[in-house]
Amino acid sequence: MTSTAKSRADFLVGALRLAEELRVVDVGANPLSDPPYKPLLDRGLCHVWGFEPQFDAFDELQKIKGTNETYFPHAVGDGKPHTLFVSRNSGFTSIYPLHEKGFTTFGFWGARARDVTEHSIETVRLDDLRELPQIDCLKIDVQGAEKMIIDNAARKLSEAVVVIPEVRFNQLYEGEPMFAGLDLTLRGQGFMMHKFLSSTSLRVGSTVKSQLRGVVSKSHLIDADAVYIRDLRDHESVSDEQLKKLAIFADDVFDSPDLTCHCLDRLVARGAISASTLRDYVAMLTV
């Protein structure tokens, strides 16, 4: 993130004068890599509520957290007991058992991904947690359980403007709903697909796979982090506060300044902000 990009987010937060702080919820907050909202968090522009049931990952989060971070060791789901399939590679841990052919058909990863132990866990529904506020932005990476969690968070997500789920194209778990099922759920809750933030592809296996490295690209799509935004087609149902929050997230979390401009346009048309705010923002983009 460049200094110019940082100053844009600071400008937007100051100019838009939100009625309340930005509220981010991270389900599956295992700190394997920096989350997309980290620039906002680092500058104290949002508060994060995170969930991570794996003990080692949760302990690490507790060690490194700042004043704007609150973490829970809960497994999030449908409020029912489940079996947690814990992989030696923590990135594959899921409440769904591994789909063996998803790993073996094209020779993806190795035996370590399929080395799992089983543990009984209780899950909580986001809608049942009184300590959790209404969500503005939900980031969720739970290895197949995204749809289950979102199905049980309709009230907490009723005012949200952004959901960033991991979506699957190559099946890795038995019973996971895949991209199509999750897409229908999110559209049913009033969101629309905006973009892919990142994606993972792997090279299809063959007897000559080692000879193809550096010569043939990784062609098989595995999964992606998708960005869903509040459906803007029915603009009267989106409040000024929601447009303001979406403008900030679009700029600083998923790099869509054109969407930020669209939100600012609507706010100017409503008389909620001055036209100079949009002009000043565009000037920062063109520096």
C-alpha positions in Angstrom: 0.0 0.0 0.0 1.5 3.3 -1.1 1.6 6.5 1.0 -0.9 8.0 -1.5 -3.3 5.2 -1.0 -3.0 5.6 2.7 -3.8 9.2 2.5 -6.9 8.5 0.4 -8.4 6.3 3.1 -7.6 8.9 5.8 -9.1 11.6 3.6 -12.3 9.5 3.1 -12.8 8.7 6.7 -12.3 12.4 7.6 -14.5 13.8 4.8 -17.4 11.3 5.1 -17.7 11.6 8.9 -19.1 8.2 9.7 -21.6 8.0 12.5 -19.8 5.0 13.9 -16.5 3.1 13.4 -16.1 0.5 10.7 -16.9 -2.9 12.0 -15.0 -5.9 10.4 -15.7 -9.5 11.3 -13.1 -12.1 10.3 -14.2 -15.8 10.6 -11.2 -18.0 10.2 -8.7 -15.4 11.3 -5.8 -17.8 11.3 -2.8 -15.4 10.7 -1.3 -17.2 7.8 -1.2 -14.1 5.7 -2.2 -10.4 6.0 -5.9 -9.9 5.7 -7.2 -7.4 3.1 -8.4 -5.0 5.8 -5.0 -4.8 7.5 -4.3 -1.2 6.1 -7.4 0.1 7.8 -6.7 -1.8 11.0 -3.1 -0.6 11.1 -4.2 3.0 11.1 -6.9 2.5 13.7 -9.7 3.1 11.1 -11.8 0.0 12.0 -12.4 -2.5 14.8 -12.0 -6.3 14.1 -13.8 -9.1 15.7 -12.2 -12.4 14.8 -12.9 -16.1 15.3 -10.3 -18.8 15.3 -11.0 -22.3 16.8 -7.5 -23.7 16.3 -5.7 -23.3 19.6 -2.2 -22.4 18.2 -3.6 -19.9 15.8 -5.9 -18.3 18.4 -2.9 -18.0 20.8 -0.9 -16.3 18.1 -3.7 -13.8 17.5 -3.9 -13.0 21.2 -0.2 -12.3 21.2 -0.1 -10.0 18.3 -3.5 -8.2 18.6 -3.8 -4.5 18.9 -6.3 -2.3 20.8 -8.8 -2.5 17.9 -8.9 -6.3 17.8 -11.1 -8.7 19.7 -10.8 -12.5 19.1 -12.9 -15.5 20.1 -11.9 -19.2 20.1 -15.3 -20.2 18.8 -16.0 -22.4 15.9 -18.6 -20.6 13.9 -21.4 -22.5 12.1 -25.0 -23.4 12.6 -25.0 -23.7 16.4 -24.9 -27.5 16.3 -22.1 -29.9 17.2 -19.8 -31.0 14.4 -16.6 -32.9 13.8 -13.5 -30.7 13.1 -11.1 -32.4 10.7 -7.8 -30.9 11.7 -5.1 -31.2 9.1 -1.4 -31.2 9.7 -1.4 -28.3 7.2 -3.7 -25.9 9.2 -4.9 -24.3 6.0 -6.9 -27.4 5.2 -8.7 -27.8 8.5 -12.5 -27.9 8.1 -15.7 -29.2 9.5 -16.0 -31.2 6.3 -14.0 -34.3 5.6 -11.5 -34.0 2.8 -12.7 -35.0 -0.7 -9.8 -37.4 -1.7 -10.3 -37.1 -5.4 -10.0 -33.3 -5.2 -6.4 -33.9 -4.2 -5.5 -37.0 -6.2 -7.1 -36.5 -9.6 -4.6 -34.0 -10.8 -1.9 -34.6 -8.2 -2.4 -31.5 -6.1 -0.4 -31.0 -2.8 0.7 -34.2 -1.1 -0.1 -36.7 1.7 0.4 -34.0 4.3 -2.9 -32.3 3.3 -4.7 -35.6 3.9 -3.2 -36.3 7.3 -6.0 -35.3 9.6 -7.2 -35.9 13.2 -10.9 -35.6 14.2 -12.2 -33.6 17.1 -15.7 -32.9 18.3 -16.6 -29.2 18.5 -19.5 -27.0 19.3 -20.4 -24.2 16.9 -22.0 -20.8 17.4 -24.2 -18.9 15.1 -23.2 -15.3 14.4 -26.8 -14.2 14.8 -26.8 -15.5 18.4 -23.8 -13.6 19.7 -24.8 -10.6 21.7 -21.2 -9.4 22.0 -21.0 -9.1 18.2 -22.2 -5.9 16.7 -23.9 -5.5 13.3 -21.3 -6.3 10.6 -20.1 -3.8 8.0 -17.5 -6.1 6.3 -17.3 -9.9 6.7 -14.1 -11.7 5.7 -14.6 -15.4 5.8 -12.2 -18.3 5.0 -13.4 -21.5 6.7 -12.6 -24.2 4.1 -16.1 -25.0 2.9 -18.3 -23.8 5.7 -18.9 -20.3 4.3 -22.4 -20.9 3.2 -23.5 -22.5 6.5 -22.1 -19.5 8.4 -23.7 -16.9 6.2 -27.0 -18.7 6.3 -26.9 -18.3 10.1 -25.9 -14.6 10.1 -28.7 -13.0 8.1 -29.5 -10.5 10.9 -25.9 -9.6 11.6 -25.3 -9.1 7.9 -28.5 -7.1 7.3 -26.6 -3.8 7.2 -23.3 -5.1 5.8 -21.8 -3.6 2.7 -19.0 -6.1 1.9 -18.6 -9.8 2.2 -15.2 -11.4 1.2 -15.6 -15.2 1.2 -13.3 -17.8 -0.1 -15.1 -19.5 -3.0 -14.3 -23.0 -4.3 -14.1 -24.2 -7.9 -12.1 -27.5 -7.4 -13.9 -29.5 -4.7 -11.6 -30.2 -1.7 -14.2 -31.2 0.9 -17.1 -33.6 1.0 -20.4 -31.7 1.0 -19.0 -28.2 0.5 -21.5 -26.1 -1.5 -18.8 -24.7 -4.0 -19.0 -21.3 -5.6 -22.5 -21.7 -7.1 -24.2 -22.5 -3.8 -22.5 -19.7 -2.0 -23.2 -17.2 -4.8 -27.0 -18.0 -4.5 -26.9 -17.5 -0.8 -25.2 -14.1 -0.9 -27.5 -12.8 -3.7 -30.4 -14.0 -1.6 -29.2 -11.8 1.3 -28.9 -8.7 -0.9 -25.4 -8.8 -2.2 -24.0 -8.7 -5.7 -20.7 -10.1 -7.0 -18.1 -7.4 -7.6 -14.7 -8.9 -8.3 -12.1 -11.6 -7.4 -9.6 -10.2 -5.0 -7.1 -13.1 -5.5 -7.2 -16.6 -6.9 -5.3 -19.9 -6.7 -4.5 -22.1 -9.7 -2.3 -25.2 -9.8 -0.6 -27.1 -12.6 -2.4 -30.2 -13.7 -0.4 -33.3 -12.9 1.1 -35.6 -15.6 4.2 -37.8 -16.0 6.0 -34.8 -17.4 4.8 -32.3 -14.8 8.3 -31.5 -13.5 9.4 -30.7 -17.1 6.6 -28.1 -17.4 7.7 -25.9 -14.5 8.6 -22.5 -15.8 7.3 -23.3 -19.2 3.5 -24.0 -18.8 1.3 -21.9 -16.6 -0.8 -23.2 -13.7 -4.1 -23.6 -15.4 -6.5 -25.3 -13.0 -8.6 -22.9 -10.9 -8.8 -24.1 -7.3 -10.4 -21.2 -5.3 -10.5 -17.5 -5.0 -11.2 -14.7 -2.5 -14.3 -13.0 -3.9 -15.7 -9.6 -3.1 -19.5 -9.2 -2.8 -21.0 -5.8 -2.2 -24.4 -4.6 -1.1 -26.6 -4.7 -4.2 -26.7 -1.2 -5.5 -29.3 -1.7 -8.2 -32.1 -0.7 -5.7 -30.3 2.4 -4.6 -33.1 3.7 -2.4 -32.6 0.7 -0.1 -28.9 1.6 0.6 -28.5 4.3 3.3 -26.0 7.2 3.2 -24.0 5.6 5.9 -23.8 2.3 3.9 -22.6 4.2 0.8 -20.0 6.0 2.9 -18.7 2.7 4.4 -18.6 1.0 1.0 -16.7 3.9 -0.5 -14.0 3.5 2.2 -13.8 -0.3 1.9 -13.7 -0.1 -1.9 -10.7 2.2 -1.8 -8.6 0.7 0.9 -9.6 -3.0 1.2 -10.3 -4.3 -2.3 -8.8 -1.6 -4.5 -11.8 -0.4 -6.5 -11.5 3.4 -6.5 -14.0 3.5 -9.4 -16.6 2.0 -7.1 -15.6 4.6 -4.5 -16.3 7.3 -7.1 -19.7 5.7 -7.8 -20.6 5.8 -4.1 -19.5 9.4 -3.8 -21.5 10.3 -6.9 -24.6 9.0 -5.2 -23.9 10.8 -2.0 -23.4 14.1 -3.9 -26.7 13.5 -5.7 -28.5 13.0 -2.4 -26.9 16.1 -0.9 -25.2 14.0 1.8 -21.7 15.3 0.9 -20.3 18.2 -1.1 -19.2 17.8 -4.7 -15.8 19.0 -3.6 -15.3 15.8 -1.8 -15.6 13.8 -5.0 -13.3 16.3 -6.8 -10.7 16.1 -4.1 -10.8 12.3 -4.1 -10.3 12.1 -7.9 -7.4 14.6 -7.7 -5.7 12.2 -5.3 -6.2 9.3 -7.7 -4.5 11.2 -10.5 -1.4 12.3 -8.6 
